[in-house]
Amino acid sequence: MNSLPSDLPARYRTALHSFVAIEGEEAALIAALDLGRRALAEGRSLLEIVSIHHRLVPAFLAQPASNDEITRRFERAEEFLEQAVAPFEMANRGWQEVAGRLRQLNQSLEREVAERTAELRESEERLDRAQRIAGIGSFELDLASGRFVWSKELYRLRGLPLEHAPTMETLATYVHGEDMPRVLEWLDQLKASRGRGVIEYRILRADGEVRIANVEAQPVADDAGKVFKIAGTLRDVTEQRLVERQLVQAQKMEAIGTLTGGMAHDFNNLLGVIIGNLDLLHEQRRGDRENDELVREALDAATRGAELTRGLLAFARRQPLQPRRIDINEVATAITKLLRRTLGERIEVTLDLAADLWPVVADPVQLETALANLATNARDAMPAGGRLTIATRNRQVDADYAAQCPDVAAGDYALIEVSDTGSGIPPETVGRIFEPFFTTKERGRGTGLGLAMVFGYMKQSGGHVNVYSEVGIGTTFRLFLPRADGAAERGETPAAAEPPLGRGETVLIVEDNAALRRIAVRQLTQLGYGVVEADNARAAIAALERVPEIAVLFTDVVMPGEMDGIELARMAVSLWPDIGVVLTSGFPGTKIDSDAVRATRLLSKPYRKEELARALRDAIDGAKR
């Protein structure tokens, strides 16, 4: 405590006497208040003022006076003390008021800070949720320190813990090595351009997985225009790019299929004329050994050409199919017996068949051909021997898988896996293996149509095919065929009869290609049939009305005009119920409704004379039943 001023007790005593004597009420009050303010200003406490007061009052009261005077002195002395301590009370009240206000302000500030903190936390959580849902992470790069600030989603996309501290020095651990030069060049251009920039590159996750990132960023400058930071977003577009590539591939395959299908149709018409004329020439000049040999060679070449066009039609999904309800396990078992004999002893063929495999509706012959093509490819990939495995199982394709493969629908499928332990397919080749005429084999060792036929057959059957391969390890083809429902067609395909001759029945041939029509007329005549010709559906209806004894309608599917061959057949059967029907086409892309077109047979161009004979006989006998 500071020592009291030497004149304070004397001043206090003088002021007290004046106050008691009431030597000017106002002056006495001012004196008392002045003493209190002086003491407060000098750092004196209330206790010091009270102490001086109590030392002086007893002597003051002991002076001679009447009792009333002493009482009055005492009361006035108390008033003086009250006035002297008034500044301390005022100061105390002021401090209490200030302290109260400070407490209120502090509480208000704490509430505001808490509210702002909660809002900020909620905002950060909303941003984090939004980034997580969108799969977008944000970042900032401080150019001075070279340090990154990542959002939580960016850490998740990278597969790194939140405590990880990314920097420019460690950038190479997050970016694929082949893309690193592009990324650094992009950052330099971004700092110089002052504009927004976009780049895509491969990122490396902490678990080693490679993903594709789309990054969009822009530089941030200070008031002086100096770029001190780069801010941007990173989005994982791996699945999106995969789907886009698959969609482009599907569109490319569809375009190729349309082109090859049209070409195959035209080639089939040409080959039909060639084969038909060669058959006729062979019959007319039979016995001439040199002529027979030339005709046989020409027929063999034409037949091989027809097989090629059938391969193209299979890829284009326009080959004629004869689907029925089948057990895939039975088909796989049967083809495996053949494969063990044809693939050689160095290749081990094993089966892994699911006992409860779902049935499917498919063409069993084409399925066997598809499996044989895959096995042949596997053999070529294992020149030193290996293992070929054919496995079956049930598979439910969910919406997520279907979303990644635009050409497959969600649902139940029977799955066939054909796996080998061969050399594998390089990544740059996998995307082209189903294209017609694409092959990595040596010249003369394949047409490049085997896998194209598998692709087309699966698509035409409502299924799906994919491939997984690793170089040096092997390849697996997966064939998905839709599960058959309870109403699916059952039964076996009837065995083919021996080629018979006609019995004088009349055949109406409807073909817009004049050359093919002439060949067919000659063949029908030689087979013992009467023939009526028409080049379109309208002329055919007129012929049916004019010639009531027509037993068989033999018509092309694709014809110019308002009515095609299938519509003509439906009308003919509805008006003449006893008529038989044989359809022919280079690409019969429309599935025939056997209920609407009774006793219908389908003959693919180009066809041999023997095939035509069997189809006509079956159609006539079927119509009679």
C-alpha positions in Angstrom: 0.0 0.0 0.0 1.2 3.5 -0.8 1.9 5.9 2.1 -0.7 8.5 2.8 0.0 12.1 1.8 1.2 14.1 4.9 -1.5 16.7 4.4 -4.4 14.2 3.9 -5.4 13.9 7.6 -5.1 17.7 8.2 -7.2 18.3 5.0 -9.7 15.8 6.2 -9.9 17.3 9.7 -10.4 20.8 8.3 -13.0 19.6 5.8 -14.8 17.7 8.6 -14.9 20.7 10.9 -16.2 22.9 8.1 -18.9 20.3 7.2 -20.0 19.9 10.8 -20.1 23.7 11.3 -22.0 24.0 8.0 -19.7 26.7 6.8 -21.4 26.6 3.4 -23.2 23.4 2.6 -22.2 23.2 -1.0 -18.5 24.0 -0.2 -18.5 21.3 2.5 -19.9 18.7 0.1 -17.4 19.6 -2.5 -14.6 19.3 0.1 -15.8 15.8 1.1 -16.1 14.7 -2.5 -12.7 16.2 -3.4 -11.0 14.3 -0.6 -12.6 11.1 -1.9 -11.6 11.7 -5.5 -8.0 12.7 -4.5 -7.7 9.5 -2.6 -9.1 7.4 -5.5 -6.8 9.2 -8.0 -3.8 8.5 -5.8 -4.6 4.9 -5.5 -5.9 5.1 -1.9 -8.4 2.6 -0.9 -11.8 3.1 0.8 -10.3 1.5 3.9 -7.7 4.3 4.2 -10.4 7.0 4.1 -12.4 5.2 6.8 -9.3 4.7 8.9 -8.5 8.5 8.8 -12.2 9.2 9.6 -12.2 6.9 12.7 -8.9 8.4 14.0 -10.2 12.0 13.8 -13.9 11.6 14.9 -13.4 10.5 18.5 -11.2 13.6 19.3 -13.6 15.8 17.4 -16.6 14.5 19.4 -14.7 14.8 22.7 -14.6 18.6 22.4 -16.9 20.4 25.0 -20.4 20.6 23.8 -23.9 19.8 24.7 -25.4 16.4 24.1 -27.4 17.7 21.2 -24.4 19.3 19.7 -22.4 16.1 20.0 -25.2 14.1 18.4 -25.4 16.7 15.6 -21.6 16.5 15.2 -21.8 12.7 15.0 -24.6 12.7 12.4 -22.7 15.3 10.3 -19.5 13.3 10.6 -21.3 10.3 9.2 -22.7 12.4 6.4 -19.2 13.7 5.6 -17.9 10.1 5.6 -20.7 9.1 3.2 -19.8 12.0 0.9 -16.1 11.2 1.1 -16.6 7.6 0.2 -19.1 8.4 -2.6 -16.5 8.5 -5.3 -15.4 5.0 -4.3 -19.0 3.7 -4.4 -19.5 5.4 -7.8 -16.3 3.9 -9.1 -17.3 0.5 -7.7 -20.8 0.7 -9.3 -19.2 1.8 -12.5 -16.8 -1.1 -12.5 -19.6 -3.5 -11.6 -21.6 -2.1 -14.5 -18.7 -2.3 -16.8 -17.9 -5.8 -15.6 -21.5 -6.8 -16.1 -21.5 -5.3 -19.6 -18.2 -7.1 -20.3 -19.7 -10.3 -19.0 -22.7 -9.8 -21.3 -20.5 -9.0 -24.2 -18.3 -11.9 -23.5 -21.3 -14.3 -23.3 -22.8 -12.8 -26.5 -19.4 -13.2 -28.2 -19.1 -16.8 -27.0 -22.6 -17.5 -28.3 -21.8 -15.9 -31.6 -18.5 -17.8 -31.9 -20.2 -21.0 -31.0 -23.0 -20.4 -33.6 -20.5 -19.4 -36.2 -18.4 -22.4 -35.4 -21.4 -24.7 -35.7 -22.4 -23.0 -39.0 -18.9 -23.4 -40.3 -18.7 -27.0 -39.2 -22.1 -27.7 -40.8 -21.0 -25.9 -43.9 -17.9 -28.0 -44.0 -19.9 -31.2 -43.5 -22.3 -30.1 -46.3 -19.4 -29.5 -48.6 -17.8 -32.8 -47.7 -21.1 -34.6 -48.3 -21.5 -32.9 -51.6 -18.0 -33.7 -52.7 -18.4 -37.3 -51.5 -21.7 -37.7 -53.5 -20.2 -36.1 -56.6 -16.9 -37.8 -56.2 -15.1 -34.5 -56.4 -12.2 -33.4 -54.2 -10.9 -29.8 -53.9 -7.4 -28.6 -53.4 -5.2 -25.5 -53.0 -1.5 -25.3 -53.8 0.6 -22.6 -52.1 3.2 -21.7 -54.6 5.6 -20.2 -52.1 5.8 -23.3 -49.8 4.8 -25.9 -52.4 2.3 -27.3 -50.0 -1.2 -28.6 -50.8 -4.4 -28.3 -48.8 -6.8 -31.2 -49.7 -10.4 -31.7 -48.9 -11.5 -34.9 -47.1 -12.9 -36.3 -50.4 -9.6 -35.8 -52.1 -7.9 -37.8 -49.4 -10.5 -40.5 -49.9 -10.0 -40.5 -53.7 -6.3 -40.8 -53.2 -6.7 -43.5 -50.5 -4.5 -41.5 -48.0 -5.0 -40.7 -44.3 -6.1 -37.2 -43.4 -2.9 -36.5 -41.5 -0.9 -37.0 -44.7 0.8 -33.7 -45.8 1.0 -33.5 -49.6 3.6 -31.2 -51.3 4.9 -30.6 -54.8 8.0 -32.6 -53.8 5.8 -35.7 -53.3 3.6 -35.1 -56.3 5.3 -37.9 -58.2 3.8 -40.4 -55.7 0.3 -39.3 -56.7 0.6 -39.0 -60.5 1.4 -41.8 -63.0 5.0 -41.5 -64.1 4.1 -41.3 -67.8 1.7 -38.4 -67.1 4.0 -36.5 -64.7 5.7 -34.3 -67.4 2.2 -33.2 -68.8 1.0 -32.3 -65.3 4.1 -30.1 -64.6 3.8 -28.4 -67.9 0.1 -27.8 -67.3 0.8 -26.2 -63.9 3.4 -23.9 -65.5 1.0 -22.8 -68.2 -1.7 -22.3 -65.6 0.4 -19.9 -63.6 1.3 -18.0 -66.7 -2.1 -17.8 -68.3 -4.1 -16.6 -65.3 -7.1 -18.5 -66.7 -8.9 -21.7 -65.9 -7.3 -24.9 -67.1 -8.5 -28.5 -67.4 -6.4 -31.7 -67.7 -7.0 -35.5 -67.4 -4.3 -37.8 -66.2 -3.8 -41.1 -64.3 -3.5 -40.9 -60.5 -1.9 -43.5 -58.2 -3.9 -44.5 -55.2 -2.1 -45.5 -52.0 -3.2 -49.1 -52.6 -1.5 -49.1 -56.1 -4.7 -48.8 -58.1 -4.5 -46.6 -61.2 -7.5 -44.3 -61.7 -8.3 -41.5 -64.2 -8.7 -38.0 -62.8 -10.3 -34.9 -64.4 -8.7 -31.8 -62.8 -9.9 -28.2 -63.3 -8.1 -25.3 -61.6 -7.2 -21.7 -61.9 -4.5 -19.4 -60.4 -5.3 -17.0 -57.5 -3.5 -13.6 -57.5 -3.0 -11.0 -54.8 -3.9 -7.2 -55.1 -0.6 -6.6 -56.9 -1.5 -9.2 -59.5 1.1 -11.8 -58.4 -0.1 -15.4 -58.5 0.5 -17.0 -55.1 -1.9 -19.9 -55.1 -3.6 -22.4 -57.5 -7.1 -23.7 -56.5 -9.1 -26.4 -58.2 -11.1 -29.6 -58.1 -10.3 -33.2 -58.9 -12.9 -35.7 -60.1 -12.5 -39.5 -60.5 -13.8 -40.2 -64.0 -12.6 -43.8 -64.4 -16.0 -45.5 -64.6 -17.3 -42.7 -66.8 -14.5 -43.0 -69.3 -14.9 -46.8 -69.3 -18.6 -46.6 -70.1 -17.8 -44.0 -72.8 -15.2 -46.2 -74.4 -17.7 -49.2 -74.2 -20.4 -47.1 -75.8 -18.1 -45.9 -78.6 -17.0 -49.5 -79.1 -20.6 -50.7 -79.2 -21.5 -48.0 -81.7 -18.5 -48.8 -83.8 -19.4 -52.5 -83.8 -23.0 -51.7 -84.6 -21.8 -49.6 -87.6 -19.5 -52.3 -88.8 -22.3 -54.8 -88.4 -24.7 -52.8 -90.5 -22.1 -52.4 -93.2 -21.0 -56.1 -93.2 -24.6 -57.3 -93.0 -25.5 -55.4 -96.1 -22.4 -56.5 -97.9 -23.0 -60.2 -96.9 -26.6 -60.0 -98.2 -25.5 -58.8 -101.6 -22.7 -61.4 -101.7 -25.1 -64.1 -100.8 -27.3 -63.2 -103.7 -24.2 -63.3 -106.0 -23.0 -66.6 -104.6 -26.6 -68.0 -104.9 -26.4 -67.3 -108.6 -22.9 -68.9 -108.9 -23.7 -72.0 -106.9 -27.1 -72.5 -108.6 -25.6 -72.3 -112.1 -22.7 -74.6 -111.0 -25.1 -77.2 -109.7 -27.1 -77.0 -113.0 -23.9 -77.2 -115.1 -22.6 -80.1 -113.1 -25.9 -82.1 -113.7 -25.9 -81.3 -117.4 -22.3 -82.2 -118.0 -22.0 -85.1 -115.7 -19.5 -87.7 -116.7 -16.9 -85.4 -118.1 -14.0 -85.9 -115.6 -12.2 -82.7 -116.3 -15.5 -80.7 -116.3 -16.6 -82.4 -113.0 -13.3 -81.4 -111.3 -13.5 -77.8 -112.4 -17.1 -77.6 -111.3 -16.3 -79.2 -107.9 -13.4 -76.7 -107.3 -15.6 -73.8 -108.3 -18.4 -75.1 -105.9 -15.9 -75.5 -103.1 -14.7 -72.0 -103.5 -18.2 -70.6 -103.7 -19.1 -72.6 -100.6 -16.2 -71.2 -98.7 -17.3 -67.8 -99.8 -20.7 -68.6 -98.4 -19.2 -69.6 -95.1 -17.4 -66.3 -94.9 -20.6 -64.4 -95.5 -22.3 -66.5 -92.9 -19.6 -65.4 -90.5 -20.3 -61.8 -91.4 -24.0 -62.3 -90.9 -23.3 -63.8 -87.5 -21.3 -60.8 -86.5 -24.0 -58.5 -87.9 -26.6 -60.5 -85.9 -28.5 -61.4 -89.0 -27.8 -65.1 -89.3 -30.8 -67.4 -89.2 -31.1 -69.0 -85.8 -33.1 -72.0 -84.6 -33.4 -71.3 -80.9 -34.9 -73.8 -78.5 -34.7 -74.6 -74.8 -31.4 -76.2 -74.1 -29.2 -77.3 -71.2 -25.8 -75.6 -71.6 -24.1 -78.3 -69.6 -25.1 -80.9 -72.2 -23.8 -78.7 -75.0 -20.5 -78.1 -73.2 -20.1 -81.8 -72.4 -20.7 -82.8 -76.0 -18.3 -80.2 -77.5 -15.6 -81.1 -74.9 -15.5 -84.7 -76.2 -14.8 -83.3 -79.7 -12.3 -80.7 -78.4 -10.2 -83.3 -76.6 -9.7 -85.1 -79.9 -9.0 -82.0 -82.0 -6.9 -79.8 -79.7 -4.1 -82.3 -79.2 -2.6 -84.1 -76.2 -0.6 -81.1 -75.0 -3.8 -79.2 -74.0 -5.7 -80.4 -71.0 -9.5 -79.8 -71.3 -11.5 -79.7 -68.1 -15.1 -79.1 -67.2 -16.4 -77.3 -64.2 -20.2 -77.4 -64.5 -22.8 -76.0 -62.1 -25.4 -78.7 -61.2 -28.3 -76.3 -60.9 -27.6 -74.3 -64.0 -30.5 -72.3 -65.4 -31.9 -73.4 -68.8 -31.6 -71.0 -71.7 -33.3 -70.5 -75.1 -30.6 -70.5 -77.8 -29.4 -72.2 -81.0 -27.4 -75.2 -79.8 -25.5 -75.6 -83.1 -24.3 -71.9 -83.0 -23.4 -72.3 -79.3 -21.2 -75.3 -80.1 -19.6 -73.3 -83.0 -18.9 -70.4 -80.6 -17.3 -72.7 -78.0 -15.3 -74.3 -80.8 -14.0 -70.9 -82.0 -13.0 -69.9 -78.5 -11.2 -73.2 -78.0 -9.4 -72.8 -81.3 -8.2 -69.4 -80.3 -7.1 -70.8 -76.9 -5.1 -73.6 -78.7 -3.3 -71.0 -80.8 -2.4 -69.0 -77.6 -0.9 -72.2 -76.0 1.6 -73.6 -78.7 3.6 -75.4 -76.0 0.4 -76.8 -74.3 -1.6 -75.7 -71.4 -5.1 -76.0 -69.8 -8.5 -75.1 -71.3 -11.3 -74.9 -68.8 -15.0 -74.6 -69.6 -17.1 -73.6 -66.5 -20.8 -72.8 -66.1 -22.6 -71.1 -63.3 -25.7 -68.9 -62.6 -25.1 -65.2 -62.6 -27.4 -62.3 -61.6 -26.4 -59.1 -63.5 -27.3 -56.1 -61.3 -28.0 -52.5 -62.3 -24.4 -51.4 -61.4 -22.9 -53.9 -63.8 -25.5 -53.1 -66.5 -24.7 -49.4 -66.1 -21.1 -50.1 -66.9 -21.9 -52.2 -70.0 -24.5 -50.3 -72.2 -25.2 -53.5 -74.3 -26.4 -55.7 -71.4 -29.6 -55.6 -69.4 -29.9 -56.5 -65.7 -31.4 -59.9 -65.0 -30.6 -63.6 -64.6 -28.1 -65.3 -66.9 -26.5 -68.6 -67.4 -22.7 -67.9 -67.6 -20.2 -69.9 -69.6 -16.5 -69.2 -68.9 -13.8 -70.4 -71.4 -10.4 -69.9 -69.8 -6.9 -70.8 -71.0 -3.4 -70.5 -69.6 -2.0 -69.1 -72.8 0.0 -66.0 -73.8 -2.8 -63.5 -73.1 -4.0 -60.6 -75.1 -2.2 -57.2 -75.0 -4.3 -54.3 -73.7 -4.0 -52.4 -76.9 -5.5 -55.4 -78.8 -8.4 -56.4 -76.5 -10.7 -53.6 -77.8 -10.5 -54.9 -81.4 -10.7 -58.7 -81.0 -14.4 -58.9 -81.9 -14.0 -56.9 -85.1 -14.5 -58.9 -88.3 -11.2 -59.8 -90.2 -9.1 -58.5 -87.3 -6.5 -61.1 -86.4 -3.0 -61.3 -84.9 -2.3 -64.7 -86.5 0.0 -65.2 -89.4 -1.4 -64.7 -92.9 -3.3 -67.8 -94.0 -3.9 -69.0 -90.4 -7.4 -67.6 -89.9 -10.1 -65.4 -91.4 -10.5 -63.1 -88.4 -14.2 -64.0 -88.2 -14.2 -66.5 -85.3 -14.6 -64.1 -82.4 -16.8 -61.8 -84.6 -19.2 -64.7 -85.0 -19.2 -65.3 -81.2 -19.9 -61.6 -80.6 -22.8 -61.6 -83.1 -24.3 -64.8 -81.9 -24.3 -63.7 -78.3 -25.9 -60.3 -79.2 -28.5 -62.0 -81.5 -29.4 -64.4 -78.7 -30.0 -61.5 -76.2 -26.8 -62.2 -74.4 -23.5 -60.6 -73.7 -19.8 -61.5 -74.0 -16.8 -60.0 -72.3 -13.1 -60.9 -72.0 -10.5 -60.6 -69.3 -6.9 -61.2 -70.2 -3.4 -60.8 -68.7 -0.3 -61.1 -70.8 1.7 -64.2 -69.9 -1.1 -65.5 -67.6 -4.1 -66.3 -69.8 -7.5 -65.3 -71.1 -11.1 -65.8 -70.0 -14.1 -65.3 -72.2 -17.5 -65.0 -70.4 -20.7 -65.7 -72.4 -23.9 -64.6 -70.7 -27.2 -66.1 -72.0 -30.5 -65.0 -70.6 -32.3 -67.4 -68.3 -35.3 -69.1 -70.0 -38.7 -68.6 -68.5 -41.3 -71.3 -67.9 -43.0 -70.6 -71.2 -39.9 -71.1 -73.3 -40.0 -73.5 -76.2 -39.0 -77.1 -75.4 -38.1 -80.0 -77.6 -35.4 -81.1 -80.0 -34.8 -80.0 -83.5 -36.3 -82.6 -85.9 -33.8 -84.7 -87.8 -33.3 -83.7 -91.4 -34.8 -86.0 -94.0 -33.2 -87.3 -97.2 -33.5 -84.9 -100.1 -36.6 -85.9 -101.9 -38.0 -85.1 -105.3 -41.3 -83.3 -106.0 -44.5 -85.1 -106.9 -45.8 -82.7 -109.4 -46.8 -80.1 -106.8 -46.9 -76.4 -107.8 -44.4 -74.0 -106.1 -44.9 -70.2 -106.2 -41.5 -68.6 -106.2 -41.3 -64.9 -105.2 -37.9 -63.3 -105.7 -37.0 -59.8 -106.8 -33.5 -60.8 -108.0 -34.1 -62.0 -111.5 -30.9 -64.1 -111.7 -31.7 -65.9 -108.5 -35.3 -66.4 -109.6 -34.1 -68.0 -112.9 -31.8 -70.4 -111.1 -34.5 -71.4 -108.6 -37.0 -72.0 -111.4 -34.5 -74.4 -113.1 -33.8 -76.2 -109.8 -37.5 -76.6 -109.0 -38.3 -77.9 -112.5 -35.5 -80.5 -112.2 -36.8 -81.5 -108.8 -40.2 -82.3 -110.3 -42.2 -79.3 -109.3 -44.5 -77.0 -111.3 -43.4 -73.4 -111.0 -45.2 -70.1 -110.9 -43.1 -66.9 -110.7 -43.6 -63.5 -109.1 -41.2 -60.6 -108.4 -43.1 -59.0 -105.5 -45.8 -59.6 -103.0 -48.6 -58.0 -104.9 -47.9 -60.2 -107.9 -47.7 -63.2 -105.6 -51.2 -62.6 -104.2 -52.5 -62.3 -107.7 -50.9 -65.6 -108.6 -52.3 -67.3 -105.6 -55.8 -66.1 -106.6 -55.2 -67.2 -110.2 -53.7 -70.7 -109.5 -55.5 -72.5 -106.8 -53.3 -75.7 -106.9 -50.2 -73.9 -105.5 -48.9 -76.1 -102.7 -45.9 -74.1 -101.5 -45.0 -70.4 -101.3 -41.2 -70.0 -101.7 -40.5 -66.3 -101.0 -37.6 -64.0 -100.3 -37.9 -62.2 -96.9 -36.6 -58.8 -98.1 -38.4 -57.4 -101.0 -39.2 -54.0 -102.4 -42.8 -52.6 -101.9 -45.3 -52.3 -99.1 -45.2 -56.0 -98.1 -42.1 -58.2 -97.3 -41.9 -62.0 -97.4 -43.1 -62.6 -93.9 -46.2 -60.4 -94.2 -46.9 -62.2 -97.6 -46.6 -65.6 -95.9 -49.0 -64.5 -93.1 -51.6 -63.3 -95.6 -51.2 -66.5 -97.7 -51.7 -68.8 -94.7 -54.7 -66.9 -93.5 -56.4 -67.0 -97.0 -55.1 -70.5 -98.0 -54.7 -72.5 -94.8 -53.4 -75.6 -96.6 -50.4 -73.9 -98.2 -46.8 -74.6 -97.1 -44.3 -71.8 -96.7 -40.5 -71.6 -97.2 -38.7 -68.3 -96.5 -35.3 -67.5 -97.8 -32.9 -64.5 -97.2 -29.4 -63.4 -97.1 -30.0 -61.8 -93.7 -33.2 -63.1 -92.0 -33.1 -60.6 -89.2 -36.7 -61.1 -88.2 -37.6 -64.0 -85.9 -40.4 -66.0 -87.6 -43.6 -66.4 -85.5 -44.4 -70.1 -86.1 -47.9 -69.6 -84.8 -48.7 -66.8 -87.4 -46.9 -68.6 -90.3 -47.7 -72.3 -89.9 -45.3 -74.9 -91.4 -42.7 -72.3 -92.1 -39.2 -73.3 -93.1 -36.2 -71.0 -93.3 -33.6 -71.4 -96.0 -30.4 -69.2 -95.8 -28.9 -67.8 -99.0 -26.9 -69.1 -100.7 -28.4 -72.6 -100.6 -27.7 -75.8 -102.4 -30.3 -77.6 -104.5 -30.4 -80.5 -102.0 -31.3 -78.0 -99.2 -34.0 -76.5 -101.3 -35.5 -79.9 -101.9 -35.6 -80.8 -98.2 -37.1 -77.5 -97.3 -39.9 -77.8 -99.9 -40.7 -81.4 -98.9 -40.9 -80.5 -95.2 -43.1 -77.5 -95.9 -45.5 -79.6 -98.0 -45.7 -82.4 -95.5 -46.0 -80.0 -92.6 -48.9 -78.1 -94.2 -50.8 -81.4 -94.7 -50.4 -82.2 -90.9 
